[in-house]
Amino acid sequence: MTVRIGPAAAAALLLATLALAAPGRPRGDDWPAPQIREVFAPSREYFVRVIPGKGIGETVGFRGAPTGPPATARTGRCGR
């Protein structure tokens, strides 16, 4: 039994095959580095600073990884 497909379906199949077969750079471990962030209140009088932690052992998929200090958030008031 022969199955015939149209030119549009053949082009889509060819494009999908080429996209899956094309060599590419693996991107699984390209994570952005943690950064300290500050957010100010609309009045600019108060702020919160979030400092990332070091441990990832409690994250899903990282069982057995070392657990370091957790992330912390510090609040403050700007002096005027």
PDB file of N, H, CA, C and O in Angstrom:
ATOM      1  N   MET A   1       0.841  -1.169   0.000  1.00  0.00           N
ATOM      2  CA  MET A   1       0.000   0.000   0.000  1.00  0.00           C
ATOM      3  C   MET A   1       0.890   1.237   0.000  1.00  0.00           C
ATOM      4  O   MET A   1       1.800   1.352   0.821  1.00  0.00           O
ATOM      5  N   THR A   2       0.632   2.144  -0.904  1.00  0.00           N
ATOM      6  H   THR A   2      -0.107   2.050  -1.571  1.00  0.00           H
ATOM      7  CA  THR A   2       1.424   3.356  -1.041  1.00  0.00           C
ATOM      8  C   THR A   2       0.634   4.535  -0.493  1.00  0.00           C
ATOM      9  O   THR A   2      -0.543   4.718  -0.805  1.00  0.00           O
ATOM     10  N   VAL A   3       1.307   5.326   0.330  1.00  0.00           N
ATOM     11  H   VAL A   3       2.263   5.177   0.584  1.00  0.00           H
ATOM     12  CA  VAL A   3       0.669   6.518   0.901  1.00  0.00           C
ATOM     13  C   VAL A   3       1.227   7.734   0.172  1.00  0.00           C
ATOM     14  O   VAL A   3       2.441   7.919   0.084  1.00  0.00           O
ATOM     15  N   ARG A   4       0.332   8.550  -0.344  1.00  0.00           N
ATOM     16  H   ARG A   4      -0.654   8.400  -0.274  1.00  0.00           H
ATOM     17  CA  ARG A   4       0.767   9.758  -1.055  1.00  0.00           C
ATOM     18  C   ARG A   4       0.485  10.966  -0.164  1.00  0.00           C
ATOM     19  O   ARG A   4      -0.573  11.083   0.454  1.00  0.00           O
ATOM     20  N   ILE A   5       1.478  11.859  -0.122  1.00  0.00           N
ATOM     21  H   ILE A   5       2.338  11.763  -0.624  1.00  0.00           H
ATOM     22  CA  ILE A   5       1.290  13.093   0.634  1.00  0.00           C
ATOM     23  C   ILE A   5       1.503  14.262  -0.317  1.00  0.00           C
ATOM     24  O   ILE A   5       2.214  14.156  -1.316  1.00  0.00           O
ATOM     25  N   GLY A   6       0.882  15.352   0.013  1.00  0.00           N
ATOM     26  H   GLY A   6       0.304  15.438   0.825  1.00  0.00           H
ATOM     27  CA  GLY A   6       0.975  16.535  -0.841  1.00  0.00           C
ATOM     28  C   GLY A   6       2.300  17.263  -0.657  1.00  0.00           C
ATOM     29  O   GLY A   6       3.068  16.946   0.251  1.00  0.00           O
ATOM     30  N   PRO A   7       2.563  18.232  -1.513  1.00  0.00           N
ATOM     31  CA  PRO A   7       3.827  18.958  -1.426  1.00  0.00           C
ATOM     32  C   PRO A   7       3.967  19.766  -0.131  1.00  0.00           C
ATOM     33  O   PRO A   7       5.077  19.901   0.385  1.00  0.00           O
ATOM     34  N   ALA A   8       2.888  20.292   0.393  1.00  0.00           N
ATOM     35  H   ALA A   8       1.986  20.182  -0.025  1.00  0.00           H
ATOM     36  CA  ALA A   8       2.961  21.065   1.642  1.00  0.00           C
ATOM     37  C   ALA A   8       3.324  20.153   2.811  1.00  0.00           C
ATOM     38  O   ALA A   8       4.138  20.525   3.656  1.00  0.00           O
ATOM     39  N   ALA A   9       2.735  18.981   2.866  1.00  0.00           N
ATOM     40  H   ALA A   9       2.073  18.679   2.180  1.00  0.00           H
ATOM     41  CA  ALA A   9       3.048  18.028   3.934  1.00  0.00           C
ATOM     42  C   ALA A   9       4.475  17.513   3.791  1.00  0.00           C
ATOM     43  O   ALA A   9       5.160  17.304   4.792  1.00  0.00           O
ATOM     44  N   ALA A  10       4.930  17.305   2.554  1.00  0.00           N
ATOM     45  H   ALA A  10       4.373  17.474   1.741  1.00  0.00           H
ATOM     46  CA  ALA A  10       6.299  16.849   2.335  1.00  0.00           C
ATOM     47  C   ALA A  10       7.301  17.916   2.772  1.00  0.00           C
ATOM     48  O   ALA A  10       8.332  17.596   3.364  1.00  0.00           O
ATOM     49  N   ALA A  11       7.001  19.179   2.482  1.00  0.00           N
ATOM     50  H   ALA A  11       6.164  19.439   2.001  1.00  0.00           H
ATOM     51  CA  ALA A  11       7.888  20.267   2.888  1.00  0.00           C
ATOM     52  C   ALA A  11       7.933  20.384   4.408  1.00  0.00           C
ATOM     53  O   ALA A  11       9.004  20.592   4.979  1.00  0.00           O
ATOM     54  N   ALA A  12       6.792  20.253   5.066  1.00  0.00           N
ATOM     55  H   ALA A  12       5.922  20.084   4.602  1.00  0.00           H
ATOM     56  CA  ALA A  12       6.763  20.317   6.523  1.00  0.00           C
ATOM     57  C   ALA A  12       7.520  19.152   7.139  1.00  0.00           C
ATOM     58  O   ALA A  12       8.223  19.333   8.133  1.00  0.00           O
ATOM     59  N   LEU A  13       7.391  17.976   6.577  1.00  0.00           N
ATOM     60  H   LEU A  13       6.819  17.828   5.770  1.00  0.00           H
ATOM     61  CA  LEU A  13       8.110  16.807   7.068  1.00  0.00           C
ATOM     62  C   LEU A  13       9.616  16.968   6.866  1.00  0.00           C
ATOM     63  O   LEU A  13      10.400  16.609   7.745  1.00  0.00           O
ATOM     64  N   LEU A  14      10.022  17.502   5.724  1.00  0.00           N
ATOM     65  H   LEU A  14       9.386  17.793   5.010  1.00  0.00           H
ATOM     66  CA  LEU A  14      11.438  17.733   5.462  1.00  0.00           C
ATOM     67  C   LEU A  14      12.006  18.778   6.425  1.00  0.00           C
ATOM     68  O   LEU A  14      13.111  18.612   6.941  1.00  0.00           O
ATOM     69  N   LEU A  15      11.264  19.836   6.662  1.00  0.00           N
ATOM     70  H   LEU A  15      10.366  19.971   6.243  1.00  0.00           H
ATOM     71  CA  LEU A  15      11.712  20.882   7.577  1.00  0.00           C
ATOM     72  C   LEU A  15      11.849  20.341   9.002  1.00  0.00           C
ATOM     73  O   LEU A  15      12.831  20.642   9.680  1.00  0.00           O
ATOM     74  N   ALA A  16      10.895  19.562   9.457  1.00  0.00           N
ATOM     75  H   ALA A  16      10.096  19.318   8.906  1.00  0.00           H
ATOM     76  CA  ALA A  16      10.960  18.973  10.796  1.00  0.00           C
ATOM     77  C   ALA A  16      12.135  18.014  10.917  1.00  0.00           C
ATOM     78  O   ALA A  16      12.810  17.987  11.947  1.00  0.00           O
ATOM     79  N   THR A  17      12.386  17.231   9.878  1.00  0.00           N
ATOM     80  H   THR A  17      11.838  17.253   9.042  1.00  0.00           H
ATOM     81  CA  THR A  17      13.515  16.293   9.899  1.00  0.00           C
ATOM     82  C   THR A  17      14.838  17.040   9.955  1.00  0.00           C
ATOM     83  O   THR A  17      15.732  16.649  10.705  1.00  0.00           O
ATOM     84  N   LEU A  18      14.981  18.100   9.182  1.00  0.00           N
ATOM     85  H   LEU A  18      14.255  18.418   8.572  1.00  0.00           H
ATOM     86  CA  LEU A  18      16.211  18.883   9.189  1.00  0.00           C
ATOM     87  C   LEU A  18      16.412  19.592  10.528  1.00  0.00           C
ATOM     88  O   LEU A  18      17.538  19.682  11.018  1.00  0.00           O
ATOM     89  N   ALA A  19      15.345  20.089  11.112  1.00  0.00           N
ATOM     90  H   ALA A  19      14.430  20.017  10.714  1.00  0.00           H
ATOM     91  CA  ALA A  19      15.461  20.784  12.400  1.00  0.00           C
ATOM     92  C   ALA A  19      15.901  19.834  13.508  1.00  0.00           C
ATOM     93  O   ALA A  19      16.674  20.215  14.387  1.00  0.00           O
ATOM     94  N   LEU A  20      15.409  18.601  13.465  1.00  0.00           N
ATOM     95  H   LEU A  20      14.781  18.292  12.751  1.00  0.00           H
ATOM     96  CA  LEU A  20      15.784  17.632  14.497  1.00  0.00           C
ATOM     97  C   LEU A  20      17.170  17.046  14.259  1.00  0.00           C
ATOM     98  O   LEU A  20      17.837  16.636  15.209  1.00  0.00           O
ATOM     99  N   ALA A  21      17.606  17.004  13.022  1.00  0.00           N
ATOM    100  H   ALA A  21      17.065  17.338  12.251  1.00  0.00           H
ATOM    101  CA  ALA A  21      18.897  16.407  12.707  1.00  0.00           C
ATOM    102  C   ALA A  21      20.038  17.419  12.729  1.00  0.00           C
ATOM    103  O   ALA A  21      21.206  17.031  12.739  1.00  0.00           O
ATOM    104  N   ALA A  22      19.718  18.700  12.736  1.00  0.00           N
ATOM    105  H   ALA A  22      18.769  19.016  12.728  1.00  0.00           H
ATOM    106  CA  ALA A  22      20.760  19.732  12.687  1.00  0.00           C
ATOM    107  C   ALA A  22      21.551  19.739  13.993  1.00  0.00           C
ATOM    108  O   ALA A  22      20.970  19.726  15.078  1.00  0.00           O
ATOM    109  N   PRO A  23      22.873  19.761  13.884  1.00  0.00           N
ATOM    110  CA  PRO A  23      23.671  19.829  15.107  1.00  0.00           C
ATOM    111  C   PRO A  23      23.520  21.201  15.748  1.00  0.00           C
ATOM    112  O   PRO A  23      23.442  22.225  15.069  1.00  0.00           O
ATOM    113  N   GLY A  24      23.484  21.189  17.025  1.00  0.00           N
ATOM    114  H   GLY A  24      23.548  20.357  17.576  1.00  0.00           H
ATOM    115  CA  GLY A  24      23.346  22.446  17.745  1.00  0.00           C
ATOM    116  C   GLY A  24      24.097  22.384  19.064  1.00  0.00           C
ATOM    117  O   GLY A  24      24.511  21.317  19.520  1.00  0.00           O
ATOM    118  N   ARG A  25      24.257  23.522  19.647  1.00  0.00           N
ATOM    119  H   ARG A  25      23.921  24.388  19.277  1.00  0.00           H
ATOM    120  CA  ARG A  25      24.934  23.593  20.929  1.00  0.00           C
ATOM    121  C   ARG A  25      23.948  23.177  22.025  1.00  0.00           C
ATOM    122  O   ARG A  25      22.842  23.715  22.088  1.00  0.00           O
ATOM    123  N   PRO A  26      24.329  22.231  22.888  1.00  0.00           N
ATOM    124  CA  PRO A  26      23.419  21.852  23.964  1.00  0.00           C
ATOM    125  C   PRO A  26      23.217  23.021  24.930  1.00  0.00           C
ATOM    126  O   PRO A  26      24.163  23.738  25.255  1.00  0.00           O
ATOM    127  N   ARG A  27      22.019  23.195  25.366  1.00  0.00           N
ATOM    128  H   ARG A  27      21.251  22.612  25.101  1.00  0.00           H
ATOM    129  CA  ARG A  27      21.704  24.345  26.209  1.00  0.00           C
ATOM    130  C   ARG A  27      21.215  23.955  27.591  1.00  0.00           C
ATOM    131  O   ARG A  27      20.655  24.793  28.298  1.00  0.00           O
ATOM    132  N   GLY A  28      21.406  22.735  27.989  1.00  0.00           N
ATOM    133  H   GLY A  28      21.861  22.054  27.414  1.00  0.00           H
ATOM    134  CA  GLY A  28      20.877  22.295  29.273  1.00  0.00           C
ATOM    135  C   GLY A  28      21.529  22.924  30.486  1.00  0.00           C
ATOM    136  O   GLY A  28      20.882  23.078  31.521  1.00  0.00           O
ATOM    137  N   ASP A  29      22.799  23.292  30.381  1.00  0.00           N
ATOM    138  H   ASP A  29      23.325  23.167  29.540  1.00  0.00           H
ATOM    139  CA  ASP A  29      23.492  23.828  31.540  1.00  0.00           C
ATOM    140  C   ASP A  29      23.815  25.308  31.406  1.00  0.00           C
ATOM    141  O   ASP A  29      24.667  25.815  32.135  1.00  0.00           O
ATOM    142  N   ASP A  30      23.172  25.997  30.514  1.00  0.00           N
ATOM    143  H   ASP A  30      22.479  25.586  29.922  1.00  0.00           H
ATOM    144  CA  ASP A  30      23.385  27.438  30.380  1.00  0.00           C
ATOM    145  C   ASP A  30      22.380  28.176  31.261  1.00  0.00           C
ATOM    146  O   ASP A  30      21.355  28.664  30.784  1.00  0.00           O
ATOM    147  N   TRP A  31      22.687  28.247  32.526  1.00  0.00           N
ATOM    148  H   TRP A  31      23.519  27.851  32.913  1.00  0.00           H
ATOM    149  CA  TRP A  31      21.821  28.932  33.466  1.00  0.00           C
ATOM    150  C   TRP A  31      22.422  30.281  33.790  1.00  0.00           C
ATOM    151  O   TRP A  31      23.641  30.397  33.912  1.00  0.00           O
ATOM    152  N   PRO A  32      21.600  31.299  33.932  1.00  0.00           N
ATOM    153  CA  PRO A  32      22.149  32.582  34.349  1.00  0.00           C
ATOM    154  C   PRO A  32      22.645  32.503  35.792  1.00  0.00           C
ATOM    155  O   PRO A  32      22.068  31.804  36.625  1.00  0.00           O
ATOM    156  N   ALA A  33      23.700  33.218  36.064  1.00  0.00           N
ATOM    157  H   ALA A  33      24.168  33.787  35.387  1.00  0.00           H
ATOM    158  CA  ALA A  33      24.253  33.225  37.415  1.00  0.00           C
ATOM    159  C   ALA A  33      23.318  33.981  38.358  1.00  0.00           C
ATOM    160  O   ALA A  33      22.665  34.939  37.944  1.00  0.00           O
ATOM    161  N   PRO A  34      23.247  33.559  39.621  1.00  0.00           N
ATOM    162  CA  PRO A  34      22.407  34.277  40.580  1.00  0.00           C
ATOM    163  C   PRO A  34      22.917  35.704  40.777  1.00  0.00           C
ATOM    164  O   PRO A  34      24.123  35.951  40.777  1.00  0.00           O
ATOM    165  N   GLN A  35      21.995  36.619  40.942  1.00  0.00           N
ATOM    166  H   GLN A  35      21.015  36.418  40.942  1.00  0.00           H
ATOM    167  CA  GLN A  35      22.350  38.022  41.127  1.00  0.00           C
ATOM    168  C   GLN A  35      21.591  38.607  42.303  1.00  0.00           C
ATOM    169  O   GLN A  35      20.463  38.209  42.596  1.00  0.00           O
ATOM    170  N   ILE A  36      22.218  39.546  42.962  1.00  0.00           N
ATOM    171  H   ILE A  36      23.133  39.870  42.724  1.00  0.00           H
ATOM    172  CA  ILE A  36      21.549  40.283  44.034  1.00  0.00           C
ATOM    173  C   ILE A  36      20.623  41.300  43.383  1.00  0.00           C
ATOM    174  O   ILE A  36      21.031  42.030  42.480  1.00  0.00           O
ATOM    175  N   ARG A  37      19.383  41.345  43.838  1.00  0.00           N
ATOM    176  H   ARG A  37      19.051  40.752  44.571  1.00  0.00           H
ATOM    177  CA  ARG A  37      18.389  42.267  43.273  1.00  0.00           C
ATOM    178  C   ARG A  37      17.843  43.172  44.360  1.00  0.00           C
ATOM    179  O   ARG A  37      17.682  42.749  45.505  1.00  0.00           O
ATOM    180  N   GLU A  38      17.562  44.400  44.009  1.00  0.00           N
ATOM    181  H   GLU A  38      17.693  44.744  43.079  1.00  0.00           H
ATOM    182  CA  GLU A  38      16.926  45.348  44.914  1.00  0.00           C
ATOM    183  C   GLU A  38      15.679  45.900  44.242  1.00  0.00           C
ATOM    184  O   GLU A  38      15.673  46.189  43.045  1.00  0.00           O
ATOM    185  N   VAL A  39      14.633  46.039  45.029  1.00  0.00           N
ATOM    186  H   VAL A  39      14.637  45.805  46.001  1.00  0.00           H
ATOM    187  CA  VAL A  39      13.385  46.602  44.537  1.00  0.00           C
ATOM    188  C   VAL A  39      12.964  47.691  45.512  1.00  0.00           C
ATOM    189  O   VAL A  39      12.937  47.478  46.724  1.00  0.00           O
ATOM    190  N   PHE A  40      12.640  48.850  44.975  1.00  0.00           N
ATOM    191  H   PHE A  40      12.662  49.023  43.991  1.00  0.00           H
ATOM    192  CA  PHE A  40      12.240  49.973  45.803  1.00  0.00           C
ATOM    193  C   PHE A  40      10.732  50.164  45.757  1.00  0.00           C
ATOM    194  O   PHE A  40      10.079  49.831  44.768  1.00  0.00           O
ATOM    195  N   ALA A  41      10.186  50.710  46.851  1.00  0.00           N
ATOM    196  H   ALA A  41      10.717  50.980  47.654  1.00  0.00           H
ATOM    197  CA  ALA A  41       8.780  51.076  46.906  1.00  0.00           C
ATOM    198  C   ALA A  41       8.561  52.264  45.979  1.00  0.00           C
ATOM    199  O   ALA A  41       9.514  52.974  45.659  1.00  0.00           O
ATOM    200  N   PRO A  42       7.328  52.493  45.540  1.00  0.00           N
ATOM    201  CA  PRO A  42       7.070  53.641  44.659  1.00  0.00           C
ATOM    202  C   PRO A  42       7.537  54.970  45.249  1.00  0.00           C
ATOM    203  O   PRO A  42       7.925  55.868  44.502  1.00  0.00           O
ATOM    204  N   SER A  43       7.509  55.109  46.551  1.00  0.00           N
ATOM    205  H   SER A  43       7.193  54.380  47.158  1.00  0.00           H
ATOM    206  CA  SER A  43       7.942  56.357  47.178  1.00  0.00           C
ATOM    207  C   SER A  43       9.462  56.444  47.303  1.00  0.00           C
ATOM    208  O   SER A  43       9.987  57.489  47.685  1.00  0.00           O
ATOM    209  N   ARG A  44      10.180  55.355  46.984  1.00  0.00           N
ATOM    210  H   ARG A  44       9.752  54.505  46.674  1.00  0.00           H
ATOM    211  CA  ARG A  44      11.638  55.249  47.097  1.00  0.00           C
ATOM    212  C   ARG A  44      12.120  55.385  48.543  1.00  0.00           C
ATOM    213  O   ARG A  44      13.297  55.651  48.785  1.00  0.00           O
ATOM    214  N   GLU A  45      11.212  55.202  49.500  1.00  0.00           N
ATOM    215  H   GLU A  45      10.255  54.986  49.304  1.00  0.00           H
ATOM    216  CA  GLU A  45      11.598  55.310  50.907  1.00  0.00           C
ATOM    217  C   GLU A  45      12.026  53.954  51.471  1.00  0.00           C
ATOM    218  O   GLU A  45      12.908  53.890  52.327  1.00  0.00           O
ATOM    219  N   TYR A  46      11.412  52.880  51.000  1.00  0.00           N
ATOM    220  H   TYR A  46      10.696  52.931  50.305  1.00  0.00           H
ATOM    221  CA  TYR A  46      11.715  51.532  51.480  1.00  0.00           C
ATOM    222  C   TYR A  46      12.231  50.685  50.332  1.00  0.00           C
ATOM    223  O   TYR A  46      11.940  50.949  49.165  1.00  0.00           O
ATOM    224  N   PHE A  47      13.004  49.660  50.680  1.00  0.00           N
ATOM    225  H   PHE A  47      13.241  49.446  51.628  1.00  0.00           H
ATOM    226  CA  PHE A  47      13.500  48.752  49.656  1.00  0.00           C
ATOM    227  C   PHE A  47      13.653  47.363  50.250  1.00  0.00           C
ATOM    228  O   PHE A  47      13.686  47.187  51.468  1.00  0.00           O
ATOM    229  N   VAL A  48      13.744  46.377  49.358  1.00  0.00           N
ATOM    230  H   VAL A  48      13.717  46.520  48.369  1.00  0.00           H
ATOM    231  CA  VAL A  48      14.038  45.000  49.747  1.00  0.00           C
ATOM    232  C   VAL A  48      15.178  44.524  48.852  1.00  0.00           C
ATOM    233  O   VAL A  48      15.178  44.756  47.643  1.00  0.00           O
ATOM    234  N   ARG A  49      16.145  43.859  49.467  1.00  0.00           N
ATOM    235  H   ARG A  49      16.145  43.670  50.449  1.00  0.00           H
ATOM    236  CA  ARG A  49      17.301  43.317  48.747  1.00  0.00           C
ATOM    237  C   ARG A  49      17.253  41.798  48.887  1.00  0.00           C
ATOM    238  O   ARG A  49      17.241  41.274  50.001  1.00  0.00           O
ATOM    239  N   VAL A  50      17.225  41.097  47.765  1.00  0.00           N
ATOM    240  H   VAL A  50      17.234  41.522  46.860  1.00  0.00           H
ATOM    241  CA  VAL A  50      17.188  39.631  47.761  1.00  0.00           C
ATOM    242  C   VAL A  50      18.584  39.121  47.405  1.00  0.00           C
ATOM    243  O   VAL A  50      19.133  39.456  46.356  1.00  0.00           O
ATOM    244  N   ILE A  51      19.144  38.308  48.296  1.00  0.00           N
ATOM    245  H   ILE A  51      18.697  38.036  49.149  1.00  0.00           H
ATOM    246  CA  ILE A  51      20.480  37.748  48.115  1.00  0.00           C
ATOM    247  C   ILE A  51      20.318  36.252  47.889  1.00  0.00           C
ATOM    248  O   ILE A  51      19.809  35.556  48.768  1.00  0.00           O
ATOM    249  N   PRO A  52      20.738  35.733  46.727  1.00  0.00           N
ATOM    250  CA  PRO A  52      20.555  34.307  46.442  1.00  0.00           C
ATOM    251  C   PRO A  52      21.391  33.432  47.365  1.00  0.00           C
ATOM    252  O   PRO A  52      22.455  33.834  47.837  1.00  0.00           O
ATOM    253  N   GLY A  53      20.890  32.238  47.608  1.00  0.00           N
ATOM    254  H   GLY A  53      20.025  31.911  47.224  1.00  0.00           H
ATOM    255  CA  GLY A  53      21.614  31.272  48.438  1.00  0.00           C
ATOM    256  C   GLY A  53      22.591  30.454  47.612  1.00  0.00           C
ATOM    257  O   GLY A  53      22.727  30.656  46.405  1.00  0.00           O
ATOM    258  N   LYS A  54      23.262  29.536  48.270  1.00  0.00           N
ATOM    259  H   LYS A  54      23.151  29.371  49.250  1.00  0.00           H
ATOM    260  CA  LYS A  54      24.269  28.705  47.607  1.00  0.00           C
ATOM    261  C   LYS A  54      23.793  27.280  47.357  1.00  0.00           C
ATOM    262  O   LYS A  54      24.293  26.621  46.446  1.00  0.00           O
ATOM    263  N   GLY A  55      22.844  26.793  48.138  1.00  0.00           N
ATOM    264  H   GLY A  55      22.438  27.329  48.879  1.00  0.00           H
ATOM    265  CA  GLY A  55      22.460  25.386  48.048  1.00  0.00           C
ATOM    266  C   GLY A  55      21.368  25.135  47.035  1.00  0.00           C
ATOM    267  O   GLY A  55      20.435  25.927  46.901  1.00  0.00           O
ATOM    268  N   ILE A  56      21.489  24.018  46.316  1.00  0.00           N
ATOM    269  H   ILE A  56      22.247  23.375  46.425  1.00  0.00           H
ATOM    270  CA  ILE A  56      20.431  23.587  45.406  1.00  0.00           C
ATOM    271  C   ILE A  56      19.955  22.181  45.757  1.00  0.00           C
ATOM    272  O   ILE A  56      19.190  21.578  45.003  1.00  0.00           O
ATOM    273  N   GLY A  57      20.401  21.658  46.893  1.00  0.00           N
ATOM    274  H   GLY A  57      21.022  22.147  47.505  1.00  0.00           H
ATOM    275  CA  GLY A  57      20.081  20.290  47.272  1.00  0.00           C
ATOM    276  C   GLY A  57      18.614  20.046  47.537  1.00  0.00           C
ATOM    277  O   GLY A  57      18.159  18.905  47.462  1.00  0.00           O
ATOM    278  N   GLU A  58      17.860  21.088  47.846  1.00  0.00           N
ATOM    279  H   GLU A  58      18.230  22.015  47.908  1.00  0.00           H
ATOM    280  CA  GLU A  58      16.436  20.927  48.126  1.00  0.00           C
ATOM    281  C   GLU A  58      15.579  21.161  46.884  1.00  0.00           C
ATOM    282  O   GLU A  58      14.354  21.068  46.958  1.00  0.00           O
ATOM    283  N   THR A  59      16.196  21.461  45.753  1.00  0.00           N
ATOM    284  H   THR A  59      17.192  21.536  45.692  1.00  0.00           H
ATOM    285  CA  THR A  59      15.479  21.676  44.507  1.00  0.00           C
ATOM    286  C   THR A  59      15.146  20.330  43.874  1.00  0.00           C
ATOM    287  O   THR A  59      15.912  19.374  44.000  1.00  0.00           O
ATOM    288  N   VAL A  60      14.011  20.254  43.199  1.00  0.00           N
ATOM    289  H   VAL A  60      13.389  21.031  43.097  1.00  0.00           H
ATOM    290  CA  VAL A  60      13.598  19.016  42.550  1.00  0.00           C
ATOM    291  C   VAL A  60      14.635  18.620  41.503  1.00  0.00           C
ATOM    292  O   VAL A  60      15.001  19.435  40.657  1.00  0.00           O
ATOM    293  N   GLY A  61      15.101  17.403  41.551  1.00  0.00           N
ATOM    294  H   GLY A  61      14.803  16.740  42.239  1.00  0.00           H
ATOM    295  CA  GLY A  61      16.055  16.901  40.591  1.00  0.00           C
ATOM    296  C   GLY A  61      17.507  17.041  41.022  1.00  0.00           C
ATOM    297  O   GLY A  61      18.405  16.626  40.289  1.00  0.00           O
ATOM    298  N   PHE A  62      17.759  17.614  42.195  1.00  0.00           N
ATOM    299  H   PHE A  62      17.030  17.951  42.790  1.00  0.00           H
ATOM    300  CA  PHE A  62      19.125  17.806  42.664  1.00  0.00           C
ATOM    301  C   PHE A  62      19.361  17.103  43.993  1.00  0.00           C
ATOM    302  O   PHE A  62      20.116  17.601  44.828  1.00  0.00           O
ATOM    303  N   ARG A  63      18.740  15.977  44.196  1.00  0.00           N
ATOM    304  H   ARG A  63      18.126  15.573  43.517  1.00  0.00           H
ATOM    305  CA  ARG A  63      18.913  15.238  45.443  1.00  0.00           C
ATOM    306  C   ARG A  63      20.372  14.831  45.581  1.00  0.00           C
ATOM    307  O   ARG A  63      20.980  14.339  44.630  1.00  0.00           O
ATOM    308  N   GLY A  64      20.918  15.034  46.745  1.00  0.00           N
ATOM    309  H   GLY A  64      20.424  15.434  47.517  1.00  0.00           H
ATOM    310  CA  GLY A  64      22.298  14.684  47.004  1.00  0.00           C
ATOM    311  C   GLY A  64      23.264  15.835  46.794  1.00  0.00           C
ATOM    312  O   GLY A  64      24.430  15.745  47.179  1.00  0.00           O
ATOM    313  N   ALA A  65      22.790  16.925  46.184  1.00  0.00           N
ATOM    314  H   ALA A  65      21.843  16.998  45.871  1.00  0.00           H
ATOM    315  CA  ALA A  65      23.662  18.095  46.003  1.00  0.00           C
ATOM    316  C   ALA A  65      23.843  18.780  47.357  1.00  0.00           C
ATOM    317  O   ALA A  65      22.969  18.685  48.219  1.00  0.00           O
ATOM    318  N   PRO A  66      24.952  19.459  47.548  1.00  0.00           N
ATOM    319  CA  PRO A  66      25.179  20.105  48.832  1.00  0.00           C
ATOM    320  C   PRO A  66      24.153  21.208  49.099  1.00  0.00           C
ATOM    321  O   PRO A  66      23.747  21.930  48.189  1.00  0.00           O
ATOM    322  N   THR A  67      23.752  21.319  50.342  1.00  0.00           N
ATOM    323  H   THR A  67      24.082  20.732  51.081  1.00  0.00           H
ATOM    324  CA  THR A  67      22.838  22.388  50.735  1.00  0.00           C
ATOM    325  C   THR A  67      23.640  23.447  51.470  1.00  0.00           C
ATOM    326  O   THR A  67      24.233  23.177  52.515  1.00  0.00           O
ATOM    327  N   GLY A  68      23.655  24.627  50.931  1.00  0.00           N
ATOM    328  H   GLY A  68      23.173  24.846  50.082  1.00  0.00           H
ATOM    329  CA  GLY A  68      24.376  25.737  51.528  1.00  0.00           C
ATOM    330  C   GLY A  68      23.403  26.677  52.200  1.00  0.00           C
ATOM    331  O   GLY A  68      22.267  26.301  52.486  1.00  0.00           O
ATOM    332  N   PRO A  69      23.837  27.892  52.454  1.00  0.00           N
ATOM    333  CA  PRO A  69      22.932  28.856  53.079  1.00  0.00           C
ATOM    334  C   PRO A  69      21.774  29.192  52.139  1.00  0.00           C
ATOM    335  O   PRO A  69      21.969  29.292  50.928  1.00  0.00           O
ATOM    336  N   PRO A  70      20.576  29.366  52.689  1.00  0.00           N
ATOM    337  CA  PRO A  70      19.419  29.668  51.832  1.00  0.00           C
ATOM    338  C   PRO A  70      19.442  31.126  51.370  1.00  0.00           C
ATOM    339  O   PRO A  70      20.238  31.930  51.854  1.00  0.00           O
ATOM    340  N   ALA A  71      18.576  31.444  50.447  1.00  0.00           N
ATOM    341  H   ALA A  71      17.930  30.790  50.054  1.00  0.00           H
ATOM    342  CA  ALA A  71      18.425  32.828  49.994  1.00  0.00           C
ATOM    343  C   ALA A  71      17.860  33.675  51.135  1.00  0.00           C
ATOM    344  O   ALA A  71      17.092  33.190  51.965  1.00  0.00           O
ATOM    345  N   THR A  72      18.251  34.929  51.157  1.00  0.00           N
ATOM    346  H   THR A  72      18.875  35.323  50.482  1.00  0.00           H
ATOM    347  CA  THR A  72      17.765  35.820  52.200  1.00  0.00           C
ATOM    348  C   THR A  72      17.218  37.091  51.565  1.00  0.00           C
ATOM    349  O   THR A  72      17.597  37.464  50.454  1.00  0.00           O
ATOM    350  N   ALA A  73      16.338  37.734  52.280  1.00  0.00           N
ATOM    351  H   ALA A  73      16.030  37.431  53.182  1.00  0.00           H
ATOM    352  CA  ALA A  73      15.782  39.021  51.851  1.00  0.00           C
ATOM    353  C   ALA A  73      15.967  40.003  53.001  1.00  0.00           C
ATOM    354  O   ALA A  73      15.636  39.706  54.149  1.00  0.00           O
ATOM    355  N   ARG A  74      16.488  41.150  52.683  1.00  0.00           N
ATOM    356  H   ARG A  74      16.757  41.391  51.750  1.00  0.00           H
ATOM    357  CA  ARG A  74      16.704  42.178  53.692  1.00  0.00           C
ATOM    358  C   ARG A  74      15.922  43.418  53.291  1.00  0.00           C
ATOM    359  O   ARG A  74      15.931  43.838  52.134  1.00  0.00           O
ATOM    360  N   THR A  75      15.253  43.985  54.268  1.00  0.00           N
ATOM    361  H   THR A  75      15.246  43.644  55.208  1.00  0.00           H
ATOM    362  CA  THR A  75      14.491  45.197  54.012  1.00  0.00           C
ATOM    363  C   THR A  75      15.197  46.379  54.638  1.00  0.00           C
ATOM    364  O   THR A  75      15.985  46.227  55.572  1.00  0.00           O
ATOM    365  N   GLY A  76      14.913  47.533  54.126  1.00  0.00           N
ATOM    366  H   GLY A  76      14.273  47.656  53.367  1.00  0.00           H
ATOM    367  CA  GLY A  76      15.556  48.732  54.678  1.00  0.00           C
ATOM    368  C   GLY A  76      14.757  49.969  54.347  1.00  0.00           C
ATOM    369  O   GLY A  76      13.805  49.952  53.566  1.00  0.00           O
ATOM    370  N   ARG A  77      15.192  51.048  54.982  1.00  0.00           N
ATOM    371  H   ARG A  77      15.966  51.062  55.616  1.00  0.00           H
ATOM    372  CA  ARG A  77      14.568  52.341  54.770  1.00  0.00           C
ATOM    373  C   ARG A  77      15.660  53.323  54.392  1.00  0.00           C
ATOM    374  O   ARG A  77      16.695  53.407  55.054  1.00  0.00           O
ATOM    375  N   CYS A  78      15.424  54.047  53.345  1.00  0.00           N
ATOM    376  H   CYS A  78      14.583  53.979  52.808  1.00  0.00           H
ATOM    377  CA  CYS A  78      16.425  55.018  52.885  1.00  0.00           C
ATOM    378  C   CYS A  78      16.362  56.253  53.763  1.00  0.00           C
ATOM    379  O   CYS A  78      15.285  56.784  54.033  1.00  0.00           O
ATOM    380  N   GLY A  79      17.519  56.701  54.205  1.00  0.00           N
ATOM    381  H   GLY A  79      18.394  56.270  53.986  1.00  0.00           H
ATOM    382  CA  GLY A  79      17.561  57.904  55.035  1.00  0.00           C
ATOM    383  C   GLY A  79      17.480  59.155  54.176  1.00  0.00           C
ATOM    384  O   GLY A  79      18.100  59.248  53.116  1.00  0.00           O
ATOM    385  N   ARG A  80      16.714  60.098  54.650  1.00  0.00           N
ATOM    386  H   ARG A  80      16.210  60.022  55.511  1.00  0.00           H
ATOM    387  CA  ARG A  80      16.585  61.366  53.901  1.00  0.00           C
ATOM    388  C   ARG A  80      17.114  62.487  54.702  1.00  0.00           C
ATOM    389  O   ARG A  80      17.096  63.632  54.250  1.00  0.00           O
TER     390      ARG A  80
END
